[in-house]
Amino acid sequence: MATLVRRTASRLVGSCFKNSFPVNPSLDQSCYALGSLRYLTPSISRDNPFTTSARKRASSTDSLLRVIETEIGFAEQADDYDRVEETPSGFRFKMEEKPGTKIVTLTRDYQGESVVVEVHMTNLVTGDKGDDEEESDEEEEEEHEDKPEKPKQSNVPLLVTLSKKTGPSLEFRCTAFPDKIVIKDMWFTFPDDPSKDELAYEGPSFRVWDEKLRTAFHRYNEIRGIAPSMINFLHEYMINKDSKEHLLWLKTLKNFVKC
């Protein structure tokens, strides 16, 4: 009898709990599914590393462009980049200049000879020392013992080529100063057979030649138009070209960074 009473009471209590907390089968399955997905779905950070990296690149590019544009503004304010030098009277050379290059080519004929002069960018000497040049005299002598002496005034490097109708050409490497043109070296080239250039004997250094012979070759070039009277014009012309090329280079740099 007691056993029957306990069984009846147990069923009654279980029924009361079910009625007090009804369970929706579909809700139970949904909760289970969501619980499972919580472990399967990866967490996504709000700060996407790819987006952050792109923002940093854009910021650095904009900053660089602003600096370049400032430099372009300074270059455009200079007087040299658009100034045109008047060709002096008696200048017998034809000038050929290509934008984007660092040389100007002069050509002329002299009594059946072809005279070609490559004019390179002016070496400006301002007299100011940079931070890297503020060394003691002893350190400078040891470090630059085998290097050529630096020029003490502005100059224009020249490469002069004299050619006849046949045979080798004679080339001079010169440095043009405001009051004189100095021949540094002289050698033969072979336009008809360039392979000979590598094996050709270049002769003794021009500096060790007899002074009369050196003077005679300076006169030889002067007669062909390589004279100090043309240097001031070339000096100013190449300074202007350097300014123009610098501005063109900055604009090309800007377009590269912008793209």
Residue, then its C-alpha position, 0 to 999 in steps of 0.5 A: m500500500a505504501t509503495l502504491v502511494r509513493r508511485t502515485a505521488s511521484r507521477l503527480v509531482g513530475s506532471c506538475f513540473k512539466n505543466s509549470f515549465p512547458v518545453n517547446p520542441s522546436l525552440d529546444q532544437s533551435c537553441y541546440a543548433l545555435g549552441s552548436l554554431r557558436y563553436l563552428t563560426p569564427s570570430i571576426s575582428r572589427d579591425n580588418p588588417f587588410t583595410t588598416s594596411a591600405r589606409k596606411r599606404a594611402s596616407s603615406t602616398d598622400s604625404l609623399l605627394r605633398v612633399i613632391e608637389t612642394e618641390i615642384g613649386f620651388a622648381e617652378q619659381a626658379d628663374d633658370y628652368d624657362r630662361v632662354e639663352e641667346t646664342p652669341s655671335g660667331f657661334r658656328f655650331k648646330m645644337e641638338e638637345k633631347p629632353g630627359t638627357k643630360i647632354v647637349t650635342l654640338t656639330r659642325d664641319y670644318q674643312g671636310e672634318s666632322v666636329v662633334v662636341e658632347v656638352h655635359m652638365t655643369n659642375l657647379v662649385t659654390g665654395d660651401k662645404g657639406d657636412d660630409e666634407e668637414e674632415s680634417d686635412e690628414e683624414e682627407e689626404e689618407e682617404h682621397e689619396d688616389k682620387p683626382e683633385k676636385p675642381k676649384q671653380s665651376n666647369v663644363p665637361l666636354l667630349v670632342t670628336l674629330s673625324k675625317k671621311t675615312g680612318p680613325s677619329l680623334e677624341f679629346r676629353c676636356t674641361a672647360f673653365p670660364d677663361k680656358i679649356v683644358i685637355k685631360d686625355m686624348w685617344f683614337t677611336f675606330p668608327d669603321d671597326p669598333s672592336k679595335d677600340e678595346l685593344a687600341y693603344e691610347g698613348p701617353s697621358f696628355r699631362v706628361w706631354d711636352e708643353k709645346l705639344r700640349t699648347a699646339f693641340h689646344r690651338y688645334n682645337e681652338i681653330r675648330g671652334i673649341a674656344p673659351s669664347m663659347i664657354n660662358f654661353l654653354h655654362e649658362y645654357m647647361i645650368n638652365k637645362d639642369s633646372k628644366e630636367h630637374l622639374l621634368w624629373l619631379k613631375t615624372l616622379k609625381n606621376f609614378v607615385k600617384c599611379 
